[in-house]
Amino acid sequence: MGMGKDIFEITVNGLKLVVIFLMMVQMVPILVWLERRGSAFIQDRLGPNRVGPLGLMQLLADAVKFLTKENFVPDTAKPFLYYAAPVFALIPGAVAFSAIPMSSPIQVGTFEMFGSTWGPYTFLVQGYEIGVGIVFILGVSSLAAYTLLMAGWGSGNKYTLMGALRASAQTISYELALGLSIVGVIMLYGTFNLTEMTLAQQGPLSFTFLGNNVTASWLPNWGIFYQPLAAILFFSAAFAESNRLPFDLAEGESELVGGFHTEYGGFKFNMFFIGEYGHMMIASGLMVLFFFGGYTIPYVSVAELNEWAASVTSTAGKASALVALIHFLAFNVKFAFFMWVFIWVRWTLPRFRYDQLMDLGWKTMLPWALANTIITAFVIYIASL
Amino acid sequence: MPLGGVIFIVIFIALFGAFLVWLAANITGTKPVYNPVKYEPYECGIPGIEKKETKISVKYYLTAILFILFDIEIIFMYPWAISFREFISTGGGAFVFISMMVFIAIFIFGLFWEVKSKALEWD
């Protein structure tokens, strides 16, 4: 699917990309506010509550502060790498996030505009649909390892270099568990396409086992009931990939000052920040897509929802828009829950020691992910005999 | 479904946005006043004594090499995983299943050997 056939479709698709990028960037200050308020309540404090209602204007104040910081390069830094690293932190996150389907497509019928007839169109509520969705998202978002090394090496400071090496060794170690944990998921759905995965999870739980149809109408047909171990492994590895506590050895204030971004300040630091939250968003989005039904509503199939929407609206276009809105809200409720889990865990668990971290990745999560792959393959083979 | 020009447009928009951000940071940020201490690498407030090219542990290199080996092995499993059900429905399930189990056995042997040879020990 390219950008479209005529100027209207191309314009809408182009604007959509910008809107999704802005949506991702604009979510960051809200998440920062949520993180600060949430951490305050977890620690029995009040958190930011002075600037504006509930402290919400704190975000604007912070943004202005970031923007007006002075912009300089340390003498020992390599200027190109030093400037390129924050940009690289932001782009892969944004590109990968745009590939996540957030709702069902919106149908636009034919209409008259500027004296000619336009349409019909189908607009997807995602930046672009890619047949190899998972591979694309994992591939692009793992470019983050380069950011760490560029920032660490380019800053010309031993703390940043050590922080970058630790962080990249951690990121690549957990990438193995992350990549292997979803082999079972791919086997289950038999596709790389994220929309097809979502649609496979609609309705109540039902599957075929040894030629018998098993139905459990009290459970939604979500991936987590088929792949519980993969869900745990994937989510833990995602924490390590986005450098969040309990895996934030990249920062380790007590040993490494600020880790790979010690020498950064102002807007360049802000871009690292957006990159980190972007990776959290991608991880939450994938968690919802793989294991919690994507944008579908639990128990209700897409066909049933379409039927209901057609009965309350006048045209097919309005019905598809209503369905898309409901799906979008459903996706965002699940998405927000996992974003909250990221914040919740950060303020609940202590940090690992480095050898414990590497042992967990290589000697615990990798074997368990392998076991999950073998068991899934075996069960699928036996079940469909 | 070809990626076509979409990805290039996205990358272009992202690069353009990044450029705008960089420009904004340069325009809005106050101009730095030169001060030799400010431009030194950060060192907890005391003059730096060590060269910036610090010696680093060879462990990181080893980890990276092992990562590449294992990651390529995992990537081999992806096309297998996606076509596994198709193979079962067309009757080739047993062959595909057993050959992947042999592959995974080699994978496990490699991991076991690495643990045994203390390549994954950090101290």
Interface residues (C-beta under 8 A of the other chain):
Chain A: M1 G2 M3 G14 L17 V18 F21 L67 T68 K69 E70 N71 F72 P74 D75 T76 Y83 V87 L90 I91 A94 V95 S98 G127 Y128 E129 I130 G131 V135 S155 G156 N157 K158 Y159 L161 M162 L165 S168 A169 I172 S173 E175 L176 G179 L180 V183 G184 I186 M187 G190 T191 F192 V257 T262 E263 G266 F267 K268 M271 Y354 D355 M358 D359 W362 K363 L366 P367 L370 T373 I374 A377 F378 I380 Y381 S384
Chain B: M1 P2 L3 G4 G5 V6 I7 I9 V10 I11 I13 A14 L15 G17 A18 V21 W22 A24 A25 N26 T28 G29 T30 K31 P32 K38 Y39 E40 P41 Y42 E43 C44 E50 K52 T54 I56 K59 Y60 T63 A64 F67 F70 D71 I74 I75 M77 Y78 A81 I82 S83 F84 R85 E86 I88 S89 G93 A94 F97 M100 M101 I104 F107 I108 L111 E114 V115 L120 E121 W122 D123
